[in-house]
Amino acid sequence: MSMDNKPLDGLLVLEFSQFMAGPTAGLRLADLGARVVKIERPGKGEGGRQIAIKNIFVDESSLVFHTINRNKESYAADLKNAADLADIKALIKKADVITHNFRPGVMEKIGLDYDSVKALNPKIIYAVVTGYGNEGPWAKKPGQDLLVQSLSGLSWLSGSKGDGPVPFGLAVIDMYCATHLTQGILAALLKRARTQESVLVEVSLMESALDMQFEVLTTYFNDGGKLPQRSAVRGGGHAYLSAPYGLYNTEDGYLALAMGDLQKIGTLIGLPEDCYQDPSTWFSQRDQIMEELGLALRAKSTTEWVALLDAAGIWCGAVLDYKSFLGEQGFVQAGMLQEIALQDGTTLQTTRSPFGIDGHYLYVDKPAPKAGEDNEKIIHDYLRR
C-alpha cells in the first residue's frame, strides 16, 4: 500500500513521549500513515534507547527501542535552550498531534502545557500519558509497568493458589495503555474535524490497568467483595471461571480447554457418562474436577485430544511455544513478519502492524532513527517555509 492511501497520510505528530506506552501509540499512528517526529535530547536521545531486553543493542540503541520506534523521524532539541524551544514552538504550530509522558509539572515549567500549546495551535490534539493521573497521592510515583501491575491487583490473577503474586511476562500495561492512547487520539481527530478546535486526551497506566481488569473487578464489586480465588491446581486459566477453563498435561505436551459443557467433555475423554451433571459443581468443585480431567487427559497425545474434541465442537487447542507456533501454517499465512533495513546494512526481523486497510497489510521497512537524524529535513519542511 502506498503512503498516499494510508488513513493518516498528511498528519504530523510530535512525540515527546519516552519508553513504552506513548511511543507505541506513535508506532500505530506512523504505521497508519502519520509523520511521527520524535523530539529527543541531543546526543543520547530519549531514555528508551537504553532499555535493553537481554542486553541486545542495534545501532547503539536497544533492540526494544527499534521495535517501538521504526518508521519515525527524530528531531534533537534542548528544551532548556531558548532557541531550540522557539523552534519546537514553531513546529507545534504546524503539528496535528503532540504526545508526552513527562511527570506532572514538567511541561508547565517549560511552557508547553496544554493551555500554552493550545494558544500556539488552536487545533492541536494534546495527548498525555501519566502513571497515575496528574493529581492525587500517587501523581509523583514512578509510572512503570511492573509497579502498576503490582499496585492494581493484577498480579493476583495469574498462576496458581500457592504461587503468591505472579506478574505478566511482558509490559502488558504499557501496551494496553498505548492502545487507549491511540484510540483517544483517533477519537479526538474525529471531534476536531467537527469542531475545528483542540482536544486534550489523557490516559494513565493505572486507569488502563483497571480497565484491563473490568470483568474481574465488576465481579468483585458485585460478589460481596470476595477476592478472586486462583485454582490450587496448576494450569487454572481464570480466577473466576469454573472448570474446565485451564491448561492440562497430556501424554506429550499440554492442552487448553476453554468454556464448555463439562458433562460432554467428561464423556468424550472417558469419564463416566453421568459425570458433572450439576453445573453448579463446576464452580464449587472446580479444583477437584480439574484434577480428574487432568488425570484422564494424560492418556493420549495433544494431537489426539484436539482431533477428538474439535470434532465434537469443544473449544480446545494445543499449547505452543514460539518455536512451534511460528512453524504453524496459521501463523505463516497471517504474514505477520517483516524485515527492517537497518542503517548499518543489516536487517531486523520483527512483526508488522496488525492493521489491514483496504485489503492490504501495512508493511514498513524504515528503521528507527538515530537521535537528531532528521533535523535538517524537518527544518526544511516546516521551519523555512
C-alpha positions as CSV (number, residue, x, y, z in Angstrom):
1,M,0.0,0.0,0.0
2,S,1.4,3.4,-0.9
3,M,1.8,6.1,1.7
4,D,-0.9,8.2,-0.1
5,N,-3.5,5.5,0.6
6,K,-2.9,5.3,4.4
7,P,-5.7,6.7,6.6
8,L,-3.5,9.2,8.5
9,D,-1.5,10.4,5.5
10,G,-0.5,14.1,5.9
11,L,-0.9,14.1,9.7
12,L,2.1,15.5,11.7
13,V,2.7,14.0,15.2
14,L,5.3,15.4,17.5
15,E,6.3,12.7,20.0
16,F,7.8,14.0,23.2
17,S,7.0,10.6,24.8
18,Q,9.7,8.2,26.0
19,F,10.0,4.5,26.9
20,M,7.0,2.3,26.0
21,A,3.3,3.4,26.1
22,G,3.5,6.8,24.3
23,P,6.0,5.7,21.7
24,T,3.9,2.5,21.0
25,A,0.9,4.7,20.3
26,G,3.2,6.7,18.0
27,L,4.2,3.5,16.2
28,R,0.5,2.8,15.5
29,L,-0.1,6.3,14.1
30,A,3.1,6.0,12.0
31,D,2.0,2.7,10.5
32,L,-1.3,4.2,9.6
33,G,0.4,6.9,7.6
34,A,1.1,9.8,10.1
35,R,4.5,11.5,10.0
36,V,5.7,10.9,13.5
37,V,8.7,13.0,14.7
38,K,10.4,12.1,18.0
39,I,11.5,15.2,19.9
40,E,14.7,14.0,21.6
41,R,17.6,15.3,23.7
42,P,20.7,16.0,21.6
43,G,23.2,13.1,21.7
44,K,21.7,10.5,23.9
45,G,18.1,10.9,22.6
46,E,15.2,9.6,24.6
47,G,15.6,7.3,27.7
48,G,14.1,4.3,25.9
49,R,17.2,4.0,23.7
50,Q,18.9,2.4,26.7
51,I,16.2,0.0,27.9
52,A,17.7,-3.4,27.0
53,I,15.9,-6.7,26.6
54,K,18.5,-9.4,27.0
55,N,21.1,-6.6,26.6
56,I,20.7,-6.6,22.8
57,F,21.7,-3.3,21.2
58,V,21.4,-2.3,17.5
59,D,22.9,0.9,16.1
60,E,23.8,1.9,19.6
61,S,20.1,1.8,20.7
62,S,18.4,-1.1,22.4
63,L,16.5,-3.7,20.4
64,V,13.3,-2.8,22.1
65,F,13.7,0.8,21.1
66,H,14.0,-0.3,17.5
67,T,10.8,-2.4,17.7
68,I,8.8,0.5,19.0
69,N,10.2,3.4,17.0
70,R,10.5,2.1,13.5
71,N,9.0,4.3,10.7
72,K,9.6,7.5,12.7
73,E,11.9,10.5,12.4
74,S,14.0,12.2,15.1
75,Y,14.5,15.9,15.8
76,A,17.0,16.7,18.5
77,A,16.3,19.8,20.7
78,D,17.4,21.0,24.1
79,L,14.1,22.2,25.6
80,K,16.0,24.3,28.1
81,N,17.7,26.2,25.3
82,A,15.7,29.3,24.2
83,A,16.5,29.0,20.5
84,D,15.7,25.3,20.4
85,L,12.5,25.8,22.4
86,A,11.4,28.5,19.9
87,D,11.9,26.1,17.0
88,I,9.8,23.5,18.8
89,K,7.0,26.0,19.3
90,A,7.2,26.8,15.6
91,L,6.9,23.1,14.9
92,I,3.9,22.8,17.2
93,K,2.1,25.5,15.2
94,K,2.4,23.1,12.2
95,A,1.5,19.9,14.0
96,D,-1.7,18.0,14.4
97,V,-0.9,15.9,17.5
98,I,1.7,16.0,20.2
99,T,2.2,13.3,22.8
100,H,4.2,13.3,26.0
101,N,4.6,11.3,29.2
102,F,6.6,13.7,31.4
103,R,5.9,13.8,35.1
104,P,3.2,16.3,36.1
105,G,4.6,19.8,36.1
106,V,7.5,19.3,33.6
107,M,5.7,20.6,30.5
108,E,4.2,23.5,32.6
109,K,7.7,24.5,33.6
110,I,8.9,24.9,30.0
111,G,5.7,26.5,28.7
112,L,4.5,23.5,26.8
113,D,1.5,22.6,28.9
114,Y,-1.9,22.2,27.2
115,D,-3.1,25.8,27.6
116,S,0.1,27.2,26.3
117,V,0.2,24.8,23.3
118,K,-3.4,25.4,22.5
119,A,-2.6,29.2,22.4
120,L,0.1,28.3,19.8
121,N,-2.1,26.0,17.8
122,P,-5.9,26.2,18.5
123,K,-6.5,22.9,16.6
124,I,-3.8,20.7,18.3
125,I,-4.6,17.2,19.7
126,Y,-2.6,17.2,23.0
127,A,-2.3,13.6,24.3
128,V,-0.8,12.8,27.7
129,V,0.2,9.6,29.4
130,T,0.8,9.6,33.2
131,G,1.4,6.9,35.6
132,Y,-1.5,7.6,38.0
133,G,-3.1,10.9,36.8
134,N,-2.0,14.5,37.2
135,E,-3.2,14.9,40.7
136,G,-3.6,12.8,43.9
137,P,-1.4,11.0,46.3
138,W,0.3,8.9,43.6
139,A,0.8,11.6,41.0
140,K,4.6,11.7,41.5
141,K,5.1,7.9,41.8
142,P,7.1,6.2,39.0
143,G,4.8,5.1,36.2
144,Q,6.4,1.8,35.5
145,D,4.7,-1.4,34.2
146,L,5.6,-3.9,36.9
147,L,4.8,-1.4,39.6
148,V,1.4,-0.7,38.2
149,Q,0.7,-4.4,37.8
150,S,1.6,-4.9,41.4
151,L,-0.4,-1.9,42.8
152,S,-3.6,-2.7,40.8
153,G,-4.2,-6.3,41.9
154,L,-3.4,-7.7,38.5
155,S,-0.6,-9.9,39.8
156,W,-3.1,-12.0,41.8
157,L,-4.9,-13.2,38.8
158,S,-2.3,-15.5,37.1
159,G,-0.6,-18.6,38.4
160,S,-2.0,-21.0,41.0
161,K,-3.3,-20.5,44.5
162,G,0.1,-21.3,46.2
163,D,2.2,-19.2,44.0
164,G,1.9,-15.7,45.6
165,P,1.7,-12.8,43.2
166,V,2.6,-13.6,39.5
167,P,3.3,-10.7,37.1
168,F,2.8,-10.9,33.4
169,G,6.0,-11.8,31.5
170,L,5.7,-8.7,29.2
171,A,4.9,-5.0,29.5
172,V,1.2,-5.6,29.3
173,I,0.1,-2.4,31.0
174,D,2.3,-0.2,28.7
175,M,0.8,-2.0,25.6
176,Y,-2.7,-1.7,26.8
177,C,-2.3,2.0,27.7
178,A,-0.8,2.6,24.3
179,T,-4.0,1.1,22.7
180,H,-6.1,3.5,24.9
181,L,-3.9,6.5,23.9
182,T,-4.2,5.6,20.2
183,Q,-8.0,5.3,20.5
184,G,-8.2,8.6,22.3
185,I,-6.1,10.4,19.6
186,L,-8.2,8.9,16.8
187,A,-11.4,9.9,18.6
188,A,-10.0,13.4,19.2
189,L,-9.2,13.8,15.5
190,L,-12.8,13.0,14.6
191,K,-14.0,15.5,17.1
192,R,-11.6,18.2,15.8
193,A,-12.9,17.5,12.3
194,R,-16.4,18.5,13.5
195,T,-15.4,21.4,15.9
196,Q,-12.2,22.7,14.4
197,E,-10.9,23.0,18.0
198,S,-8.2,21.5,20.0
199,V,-8.8,18.4,22.2
200,L,-7.0,17.2,25.3
201,V,-6.6,13.4,25.6
202,E,-5.4,12.0,28.9
203,V,-4.7,8.4,29.9
204,S,-2.8,6.8,32.7
205,L,-1.1,3.4,33.2
206,M,-3.3,2.9,36.3
207,E,-6.6,3.5,34.6
208,S,-5.5,1.2,31.8
209,A,-4.7,-1.5,34.3
210,L,-8.1,-1.1,35.9
211,D,-9.9,-1.1,32.5
212,M,-7.9,-4.2,31.6
213,Q,-9.4,-5.9,34.7
214,F,-13.0,-4.6,34.3
215,E,-14.6,-8.1,34.1
216,V,-13.0,-9.3,37.3
217,L,-13.3,-6.0,39.1
218,T,-17.0,-5.9,38.3
219,T,-17.3,-9.5,39.6
220,Y,-15.6,-8.4,42.8
221,F,-17.8,-5.4,43.3
222,N,-21.0,-7.4,42.8
223,D,-20.0,-10.6,44.6
224,G,-19.7,-9.2,48.2
225,G,-16.1,-8.2,47.8
226,K,-14.8,-11.7,47.7
227,L,-11.2,-11.8,46.4
228,P,-10.5,-13.9,43.2
229,Q,-9.6,-17.4,44.1
230,R,-7.0,-18.9,41.8
231,S,-7.2,-22.7,41.3
232,A,-5.0,-24.8,43.6
233,V,-4.4,-27.0,40.5
234,R,-1.6,-25.8,38.4
235,G,-2.8,-24.6,35.0
236,G,-6.0,-22.8,36.1
237,G,-6.7,-20.1,33.5
238,H,-9.1,-17.7,35.2
239,A,-9.7,-16.9,38.9
240,Y,-13.4,-16.5,38.5
241,L,-14.3,-19.1,35.8
242,S,-15.3,-22.7,36.5
243,A,-13.8,-25.9,35.3
244,P,-12.7,-26.9,32.7
245,Y,-11.1,-23.5,31.9
246,G,-7.4,-24.0,32.0
247,L,-4.3,-25.9,30.7
248,Y,-3.8,-29.6,31.2
249,N,-0.9,-32.0,30.7
250,T,-1.3,-34.6,28.0
251,E,0.8,-37.6,27.1
252,D,3.3,-35.5,25.2
253,G,2.5,-31.8,26.0
254,Y,-0.3,-29.5,27.0
255,L,-3.9,-28.9,26.1
256,A,-6.0,-25.8,26.6
257,L,-9.7,-26.3,27.4
258,A,-11.9,-23.2,27.3
259,M,-15.5,-22.9,28.4
260,G,-17.7,-25.8,27.5
261,D,-20.2,-28.5,28.6
262,L,-18.3,-30.4,31.2
263,Q,-20.6,-33.5,31.1
264,K,-19.9,-33.7,27.3
265,I,-16.2,-33.2,27.8
266,G,-16.0,-35.8,30.6
267,T,-17.8,-38.4,28.5
268,L,-15.6,-37.7,25.4
269,I,-12.4,-38.2,27.4
270,G,-13.6,-41.5,29.1
271,L,-15.1,-40.4,32.4
272,P,-18.5,-42.0,33.5
273,E,-21.5,-40.9,31.4
274,D,-23.3,-39.4,34.4
275,C,-20.3,-37.2,35.5
276,Y,-20.7,-33.5,36.2
277,Q,-24.5,-33.3,35.6
278,D,-24.9,-30.4,38.1
279,P,-23.4,-27.2,36.6
280,S,-23.2,-25.5,40.0
281,T,-20.4,-28.0,41.0
282,W,-18.3,-26.8,38.0
283,F,-17.7,-23.8,40.2
284,S,-17.9,-25.2,43.8
285,Q,-15.8,-28.2,42.9
286,R,-13.5,-26.6,40.3
287,D,-10.2,-27.9,41.6
288,Q,-11.4,-31.4,42.1
289,I,-12.9,-31.6,38.6
290,M,-9.7,-30.1,37.1
291,E,-7.6,-32.8,38.8
292,E,-9.9,-35.5,37.5
293,L,-9.8,-34.1,34.0
294,G,-6.0,-33.8,34.2
295,L,-5.6,-37.5,35.1
296,A,-7.8,-38.6,32.2
297,L,-6.1,-36.3,29.6
298,R,-2.6,-37.7,30.3
299,A,-3.7,-40.9,28.5
300,K,-3.4,-39.5,24.9
301,S,-1.3,-37.0,23.0
302,T,-2.3,-33.4,22.5
303,T,-2.9,-34.1,18.8
304,E,-5.3,-37.0,19.5
305,W,-7.3,-35.0,22.0
306,V,-7.6,-31.9,19.8
307,A,-8.8,-34.1,16.9
308,L,-11.4,-35.8,19.1
309,L,-12.6,-32.7,20.9
310,D,-12.6,-30.5,17.9
311,A,-14.8,-32.9,16.0
312,A,-17.3,-32.7,18.9
313,G,-17.3,-28.9,18.9
314,I,-15.3,-28.4,22.1
315,W,-13.2,-25.3,22.3
316,C,-9.7,-26.6,22.8
317,G,-6.2,-26.2,21.4
318,A,-2.6,-27.2,21.7
319,V,-0.3,-25.0,24.0
320,L,2.6,-24.0,21.8
321,D,5.9,-22.2,22.4
322,Y,7.3,-19.7,20.0
323,K,9.3,-22.3,18.0
324,S,6.2,-24.5,17.5
325,F,3.8,-21.6,16.8
326,L,6.0,-19.9,14.3
327,G,6.1,-23.1,12.2
328,E,2.3,-23.4,12.1
329,Q,0.5,-22.5,8.8
330,G,-1.9,-20.3,10.7
331,F,1.0,-18.1,11.6
332,V,2.7,-18.3,8.3
333,Q,-0.4,-17.3,6.3
334,A,-1.0,-14.3,8.6
335,G,2.1,-12.7,7.1
336,M,2.9,-11.1,10.4
337,L,6.7,-10.9,9.9
338,Q,8.6,-8.1,8.2
339,E,12.2,-7.1,7.9
340,I,13.5,-3.6,8.8
341,A,16.5,-2.4,6.8
342,L,18.9,-1.1,9.5
343,Q,21.3,1.8,8.8
344,D,24.4,-0.4,9.2
345,G,23.3,-2.6,6.3
346,T,21.8,-5.4,8.4
347,T,18.2,-6.3,8.8
348,L,16.0,-6.7,11.9
349,Q,13.1,-9.2,11.8
350,T,10.0,-8.1,13.7
351,T,6.2,-8.1,13.5
352,R,4.2,-5.9,11.1
353,S,1.4,-3.6,12.0
354,P,-1.7,-5.6,13.0
355,F,-3.9,-3.4,10.7
356,G,-5.3,-4.4,7.4
357,I,-6.5,-1.4,5.4
358,D,-8.5,-1.8,2.2
359,G,-7.3,-5.4,1.8
360,H,-3.7,-4.7,2.4
361,Y,-1.4,-5.2,5.4
362,L,0.9,-2.3,6.4
363,Y,4.5,-3.4,5.9
364,V,7.2,-0.8,6.5
365,D,11.0,-1.4,6.3
366,K,12.1,2.0,7.7
367,P,14.3,1.6,10.8
368,A,14.2,3.7,14.0
369,P,16.1,6.9,13.5
370,K,19.3,8.0,15.2
371,A,18.8,10.9,17.6
372,G,18.6,14.1,15.7
373,E,19.0,12.3,12.3
374,D,16.2,14.3,10.7
375,N,16.8,17.8,11.9
376,E,17.8,19.3,8.6
377,K,14.9,17.6,6.7
378,I,12.3,18.8,9.3
379,I,13.8,22.3,9.4
380,H,13.5,22.4,5.6
381,D,9.9,21.0,5.6
382,Y,8.5,23.1,8.4
383,L,10.7,25.9,9.7
384,R,12.0,27.5,6.4
385,R,8.6,28.0,4.7
